[in-house]
Amino acid sequence: MVEKAIEIIRLHAHNPVPVPKRGYGQMGDEDPNDLATQGDIEAQAHYRETILATPGLNNFGIIGEEGLYLPCTHPTHNLYFTCDPLDGTKAYDRKQTHGVGTMLALVCNSETIAACIGDANNGETYLWVKGGPVIRRRFGVDEELKPGNKTLKKQYILLRERMCKHHPRIADMAEAEGDRQLFKDVEIGGGSIGCHMARLWIGEVGATVLNQKFVTPWDDTPVNAISRALGFVHLDFEPTTGEFTEYEPAILTEVTPRHRTTLIIHRDNLPELKAWLANN
């Protein structure tokens, strides 16, 4: 389904035709600058039609970004898909060559049991099914993802906003140099959250910071499941104390306001991070 959605997104890439977003179906105030494109609409229609036409899946619920909500009618389990048909719509609309993706996840009784994220520009997919490894399909070849063991000093930290928008503690952690240096350097990038997180999973960067005003089922469900399967942890930043506390992201069924700054890092790098925080 994800690979077919990539084909659909590419089909409309040269003429995105942005239209007002249909709305999440759950939020009272919509952003008038928020857009959907024909790629969003057609990719979501593909997910919906495929799920409903597939025996064994057609009584599962669907929660999709473009105003799609179908309740689960399964007789014994609460099963539903989350669907972000085109992740990074603004990047797609400006015909960006990176940061455009598509995401799908499957939840059973409040537990994510499968997730898949596709990069629409390079065609790569990342697939995880409960109990198994995370598989990266690249140029038609499947490989099991295994995070490396680089120290943070040899890795970049990836942000999504300019440094001036971050708390001084975060900025100091990212930019410290000399004897106080924690990371090799800083990168800033936007677009698809799925493609953003994939850079962390493949070891291209060593940590990322997310500032969020709200969280959504179609974004959080797949990226959190794959991150957890690879050994990454979420650390909540408390601005009044400058401390980080590990937490487990909730499984969402609706858009949820959440003003939180989160540092995501691999568990193997926690001792290095904690030592730096204790001394700075």
PyMOL commands that set and color helices and strands:
alter all, ss='L'
color gray80, all
select helices_A, chain A and resi 2-11+38-53+89-93+152-154+163-165+168-175+178-180+193-201+217-229+267-279
alter helices_A, ss='H'
color red, helices_A
select strands_A, chain A and resi 19-20+35-36+61-64+68-70+79-87+101-108+111-119+125-129+134-138+141-144+156-159+185-188+207-215+232-238+243-247+256-266
alter strands_A, ss='S'
color yellow, strands_A
deselect
rebuild
show_as cartoon
